[in-house]
Amino acid sequence: MTDPVIVIATATPLPGRAAEIVDALGRLIPRVHAEPGCLLYTLNQAESGQLVFIEKWASQADADRHASSSAIMPELIEQVLPLLVGPPVVVAHSALPMGEAVKGTL
């Protein structure tokens, strides 16, 4: 069995466009949840307006498949990317569980 992969992606909306992005993502994210290997895919918003995605994929192959061939990508590129200051910043990690299992692992 492979270790899960944690992905954290941040995106900065253009001024006044965050609500449009959240609306578009509200239609797209349920489809991501149905993708093979998707264990967690959340959208969070900082007080600054920055959007933070926290994802957990069952394997690196699942994370790679989502990033390269997810069925939502054409819509994401068309509907969301033009509303961002620049491209999202994506960081993938292998989980390092520590402390209590429930609190120390995504």
N, C-alpha and C positions, 0 to 999 in steps of 0.2 A: 504494500500500500504506500502511496506517495503522501508527502506532507501537504497540508493545505497551504495555499498562497494568499497572503493578505495584500490587497491593493488599496492605496490611498491616492486619490486624485483630487486636485484642487482646481477650481476654475473661477475666474473673476468676471462677473457680468459687466457689460457696458452700463454706465449710469442710467438708471430708470428702467432697465430691461430684465431685472431678476424675476419679476412675476411671470413674464412670458416664458422664461427658461423653465421655471418650476412647473408651469402649466404643461409645457411640452414634455418634460421629463415625467410628469404624472401619467401621461399616456404611454410612455415608452418603458418605464421601469417594470411594470408587471410582466412585460414580455421577457425582460432580462431574467426575472425570477424563474421563468420557465426554462431557461437555458440549461443544458447539461452541466452539472458540476457547480451551479450557483448555490452557495450555502448562505450567503448574506450579500445584500446590495442595498445600501442605504444612501439617502441624500440628506445632508445636514447643511445648515446655513449659519455662518458666523455673524456676529453683530455688524461686522464690516460689510456684509453682503456677500462675501466670498462663499462659494459653494464647495462642500467637501463630501466626496463620495468615499465610503468605506465599504470595501468588498471583501468577500472571502470565497475563494474557489477551492474545490476539492483537490485540484492538482494544477501544476503549471500548464499542462496541456489544455485544461479547461479555461484558464485565464487567457492563454494565448488565443484559443479559438474565439473567445468572446471579443478580444481586442482586434482580431484580424478578420473575422467573418460573421459577426453577430448580425442577425437580420435587421436590427434597429440602426446599425451604423449609417446607412444612407440617409435615414430620417434625422438622425442626430447631427450629421454633417450639414444637412440642409436647414434644419430648424433651430439648432442650438449654437453651433460654432459661429455663425455671423453675429450672435448677440454677446459674444465674449470679447474681453480686452485682448486676449491672445489665446494660444492653444492651451488646453489643460495641462497641468504638470502631474505626471503619473509616477508613483514610486511603488514598486512591488517588493514584498518582503516574504521571507519564510518566517513563520511564527516561531517564537521562542517562549513557550509557556513557562510561567514562573509563579510561585506562590500558590494560592488556592486555584484549583482547576477552573472553577466557574468564573473567578475574577481575573485570572491571569492569562486567559486565552480567549481570543475572539472566536 
